[in-house]
Amino acid sequence: MKLIMMDMDGTLFTDDKRITEPTIDALRFAKSLGVKIGLASGRAKSLLEKTIREYHLEDIVDYAVAINGVQIVDFNKDYVQETYWLSKESINELAAKLQDFSANFVVYDDHCRYVKYMSEREKLSAKRNGTELVVYDFSKNEKAWPKVLVISDNELMSREEFDYLYSLNNDVYHGFETAPFGYEFVDVRVSKDKGIATLCEYMGITMDEVMAFGDSGNDISMLKAVGLGVAMGNATADAKAASKAVTLSNEEDGIAYYINKYFNRG
């Protein structure tokens, strides 16, 4: 393995949004063997950089597939390759289809989070990410955006709500569950596996030389496509089915456990 890619929420992070010392230690060990480390996340580069600074991971994390594959990032060279954004027409079509949907409709950039309505969850997200929060009239949208988040105010979105969101997938945009309360839409040409394939081409390696960790719907394509997809113990059933291995949960240092086992660390 020449590259380890990790999802963040439910994978690299514990449930209370921490990266544990055993996990950092295991990643540093893998780096000492010459393995490159990358993040595969729905977050944008600017938000990933905050996490990297907060946990002093500058000497560990080399790359990212950010916004689920919209951005390909080389942190060492401060290089970003943008792929496909959701068009203005797609944003407007989704906004119209979800106008009466109970969950929030959210887009964001490095400075501001734009929402259909104000909610406590969005206030917390904006505070955590250090961004402004603005109620936005999506019927007047004139821009393309990297992705759309559909975020329930409840801890769980119902199966019927998720099924409706899946029914909106088409040959222009598609989406996936990213949390028990969230769903994200991106351009149909965007996914974590396609982003990792682009990163591999940039690095001069193959997908068979990649190990990836994930736990949910937006990780499935990645877990299937890489040489060694590893599902967390807390992963969804479909994420586990897509993987070649299953490790411990995100609350049990599952990444650290698997890396140490795989590389025969004594």
C-alpha positions as CSV (number, residue, x, y, z in Angstrom):
1,M,0.0,0.0,0.0
2,K,1.3,3.4,-1.0
3,L,-1.6,5.6,0.1
4,I,-4.1,5.5,2.9
5,M,-7.3,7.5,2.4
6,M,-9.8,8.1,5.3
7,D,-13.3,9.4,5.6
8,M,-13.7,11.7,8.6
9,D,-17.1,11.7,10.3
10,G,-17.7,8.2,11.8
11,T,-14.3,7.1,10.7
12,L,-11.3,9.3,11.6
13,F,-13.4,11.2,14.1
14,T,-14.9,9.8,17.2
15,D,-18.6,10.5,17.8
16,D,-17.6,13.7,19.6
17,K,-15.5,14.9,16.7
18,R,-12.0,14.0,18.1
19,I,-9.0,12.4,16.5
20,T,-7.4,10.1,19.2
21,E,-3.7,9.9,20.0
22,P,-3.6,6.2,19.1
23,T,-4.9,7.0,15.6
24,I,-2.4,9.9,15.1
25,D,0.4,7.6,16.3
26,A,-0.6,4.8,13.9
27,L,-0.8,7.3,11.0
28,R,2.7,8.6,11.9
29,F,3.9,5.0,11.9
30,A,2.5,4.4,8.4
31,K,4.2,7.6,7.2
32,S,7.5,6.3,8.6
33,L,7.2,3.4,6.2
34,G,6.8,5.7,3.2
35,V,3.0,5.5,3.0
36,K,1.2,8.7,2.0
37,I,-1.8,9.8,4.0
38,G,-5.0,11.4,2.6
39,L,-8.5,12.5,3.7
40,A,-11.6,11.7,1.7
41,S,-14.2,14.0,2.9
42,G,-17.3,16.0,2.1
43,R,-15.6,19.0,3.7
44,A,-13.8,21.6,1.5
45,K,-10.1,22.2,1.6
46,S,-10.3,25.2,3.9
47,L,-12.2,23.2,6.5
48,L,-9.8,20.3,6.2
49,E,-6.9,22.6,6.8
50,K,-8.5,23.8,10.1
51,T,-8.6,20.2,11.3
52,I,-5.0,19.6,10.2
53,R,-3.8,22.6,12.1
54,E,-5.9,21.8,15.2
55,Y,-4.4,18.3,15.5
56,H,-0.9,19.3,14.3
57,L,-1.2,16.9,11.4
58,E,0.9,19.0,9.0
59,D,3.6,16.4,8.9
60,I,1.2,13.5,8.4
61,V,-1.6,14.5,5.9
62,D,-0.3,14.8,2.3
63,Y,-3.5,14.8,0.2
64,A,-7.2,15.1,0.2
65,V,-10.2,14.3,-2.0
66,A,-12.4,17.1,-0.7
67,I,-16.1,17.9,-1.2
68,N,-16.6,14.2,-2.0
69,G,-14.3,14.5,-5.1
70,V,-14.9,18.1,-6.3
71,Q,-11.4,19.1,-5.1
72,I,-8.2,17.1,-5.4
73,V,-5.6,18.6,-3.0
74,D,-1.9,18.3,-2.5
75,F,-1.2,20.0,0.8
76,N,2.5,19.8,0.4
77,K,2.4,21.9,-2.8
78,D,-0.7,23.9,-1.9
79,Y,-2.2,22.5,-5.1
80,V,-5.9,22.2,-5.8
81,Q,-7.5,20.6,-8.9
82,E,-11.2,21.4,-9.2
83,T,-13.5,18.9,-10.9
84,Y,-17.2,19.4,-11.4
85,W,-19.6,21.7,-9.6
86,L,-23.4,21.5,-9.5
87,S,-24.6,23.8,-12.2
88,K,-26.9,26.7,-11.5
89,E,-29.7,24.8,-13.3
90,S,-29.2,21.7,-11.1
91,I,-29.2,23.8,-7.9
92,N,-32.4,25.6,-9.0
93,E,-34.1,22.3,-10.0
94,L,-33.2,20.6,-6.7
95,A,-34.3,23.7,-4.7
96,A,-37.7,23.6,-6.5
97,K,-38.1,19.8,-5.9
98,L,-37.2,20.2,-2.2
99,Q,-39.1,23.4,-1.6
100,D,-41.7,21.7,0.6
101,F,-39.3,19.0,2.0
102,S,-39.0,19.3,5.8
103,A,-35.2,19.2,5.9
104,N,-32.9,22.2,5.4
105,F,-31.3,23.0,2.0
106,V,-27.7,24.1,2.4
107,V,-24.8,25.3,0.3
108,Y,-21.6,26.9,1.5
109,D,-18.2,28.5,0.6
110,D,-15.1,29.2,2.6
111,H,-16.8,32.2,4.3
112,C,-20.5,31.6,4.6
113,R,-23.1,28.9,5.0
114,Y,-26.4,29.6,3.1
115,V,-29.6,27.9,4.4
116,K,-33.2,27.7,3.5
117,Y,-34.1,28.5,7.1
118,M,-32.3,29.0,10.4
119,S,-31.9,26.0,12.7
120,E,-29.9,25.1,15.8
121,R,-28.0,22.4,13.9
122,E,-26.9,24.9,11.2
123,K,-26.0,27.5,13.9
124,L,-23.7,24.9,15.5
125,S,-22.2,23.9,12.1
126,A,-21.5,27.6,11.3
127,K,-19.9,28.2,14.7
128,R,-17.8,25.0,14.5
129,N,-16.5,25.9,11.0
130,G,-16.1,29.6,11.8
131,T,-18.3,30.8,9.0
132,E,-21.2,33.2,8.7
133,L,-24.8,31.9,8.5
134,V,-27.3,33.5,6.1
135,V,-30.8,32.6,5.2
136,Y,-30.8,32.4,1.4
137,D,-33.7,32.6,-1.2
138,F,-32.8,29.8,-3.5
139,S,-35.5,30.7,-5.9
140,K,-33.2,33.6,-6.9
141,N,-30.0,31.6,-7.1
142,E,-27.7,32.5,-10.0
143,K,-24.6,30.5,-9.1
144,A,-23.1,27.0,-9.4
145,W,-22.1,25.4,-6.1
146,P,-19.9,22.5,-5.3
147,K,-22.6,20.5,-3.6
148,V,-26.0,20.7,-1.8
149,L,-26.6,19.4,1.7
150,V,-30.0,18.3,2.8
151,I,-30.0,18.3,6.6
152,S,-32.8,17.2,8.9
153,D,-33.4,19.0,12.2
154,N,-33.9,15.5,13.7
155,E,-31.2,13.1,14.7
156,L,-32.5,10.6,12.2
157,M,-34.0,11.2,8.7
158,S,-36.7,8.7,8.0
159,R,-36.3,5.9,5.5
160,E,-39.1,7.4,3.4
161,E,-37.3,10.8,3.3
162,F,-34.0,9.2,2.2
163,D,-35.9,7.1,-0.4
164,Y,-37.4,10.3,-1.8
165,L,-34.0,12.0,-2.0
166,Y,-32.5,8.9,-3.8
167,S,-35.4,9.1,-6.3
168,L,-34.1,12.5,-7.4
169,N,-30.8,11.0,-8.6
170,N,-30.5,11.3,-12.4
171,D,-27.9,11.5,-15.1
172,V,-26.9,15.1,-14.2
173,Y,-26.6,14.9,-10.4
174,H,-26.7,12.2,-7.8
175,G,-26.6,12.0,-4.0
176,F,-25.9,9.7,-1.0
177,E,-26.5,9.4,2.7
178,T,-23.6,11.1,4.6
179,A,-25.1,10.9,8.1
180,P,-28.2,9.5,9.8
181,F,-29.7,13.1,9.4
182,G,-28.0,14.1,6.1
183,Y,-27.9,13.6,2.4
184,E,-25.7,15.4,-0.2
185,F,-26.0,16.0,-3.9
186,V,-23.1,16.5,-6.3
187,D,-22.5,16.5,-10.0
188,V,-23.0,12.9,-11.4
189,R,-19.3,13.0,-12.4
190,V,-18.2,13.4,-8.8
191,S,-17.6,10.7,-6.2
192,K,-14.9,9.7,-3.8
193,D,-13.7,6.8,-6.0
194,K,-13.3,9.1,-9.0
195,G,-11.5,11.6,-6.9
196,I,-9.1,9.0,-5.6
197,A,-8.6,7.8,-9.2
198,T,-7.6,11.3,-10.2
199,L,-5.3,11.6,-7.2
200,C,-3.7,8.3,-8.1
201,E,-3.0,9.5,-11.6
202,Y,-1.5,12.7,-10.2
203,M,0.7,10.6,-7.8
204,G,1.7,8.0,-10.4
205,I,0.2,5.0,-8.5
206,T,-2.7,2.6,-9.1
207,M,-5.9,2.2,-7.2
208,D,-4.7,-1.3,-6.1
209,E,-2.1,0.5,-4.0
210,V,-4.7,2.4,-2.0
211,M,-6.1,1.4,1.4
212,A,-9.3,3.3,2.4
213,F,-11.4,3.6,5.5
214,G,-15.1,4.6,5.6
215,D,-18.4,4.1,7.2
216,S,-21.4,5.4,5.2
217,G,-23.1,5.8,1.9
218,N,-20.7,8.3,0.3
219,D,-17.8,5.9,1.1
220,I,-19.2,2.9,-0.7
221,S,-17.8,3.7,-4.2
222,M,-14.4,4.4,-2.6
223,L,-14.4,1.2,-0.5
224,K,-15.3,-0.9,-3.6
225,A,-12.8,0.7,-6.0
226,V,-9.5,0.7,-4.0
227,G,-7.2,-2.2,-3.5
228,L,-8.2,-2.6,0.2
229,G,-11.4,-1.0,1.4
230,V,-11.8,-1.2,5.2
231,A,-15.2,-0.5,6.8
232,M,-15.4,0.7,10.4
233,G,-17.1,-1.4,13.0
234,N,-19.8,1.2,13.2
235,A,-20.3,1.3,9.4
236,T,-23.6,0.8,7.6
237,A,-24.4,-2.7,6.3
238,D,-23.9,-1.6,2.7
239,A,-20.5,0.0,3.5
240,K,-19.4,-3.2,5.1
241,A,-20.7,-5.3,2.2
242,A,-18.6,-3.1,-0.2
243,S,-15.4,-3.6,1.8
244,K,-12.7,-6.3,1.8
245,A,-12.2,-6.0,5.6
246,V,-13.9,-4.6,8.7
247,T,-12.1,-3.1,11.6
248,L,-13.1,-1.8,15.1
249,S,-15.4,1.2,15.4
250,N,-14.5,4.8,15.4
251,E,-15.0,4.8,19.1
252,E,-12.4,2.0,19.5
253,D,-9.5,3.4,17.4
254,G,-10.5,1.3,14.4
255,I,-8.1,2.9,12.0
256,A,-5.2,2.6,14.5
257,Y,-6.1,-1.1,15.1
258,Y,-6.1,-2.0,11.4
259,I,-3.0,-0.1,10.4
260,N,-1.0,-1.6,13.2
261,K,-2.3,-5.1,12.4
262,Y,-1.7,-4.7,8.6
263,F,1.8,-3.4,8.9
264,N,2.7,-6.0,11.6
265,R,3.6,-3.4,14.1
266,G,4.9,-5.0,17.3
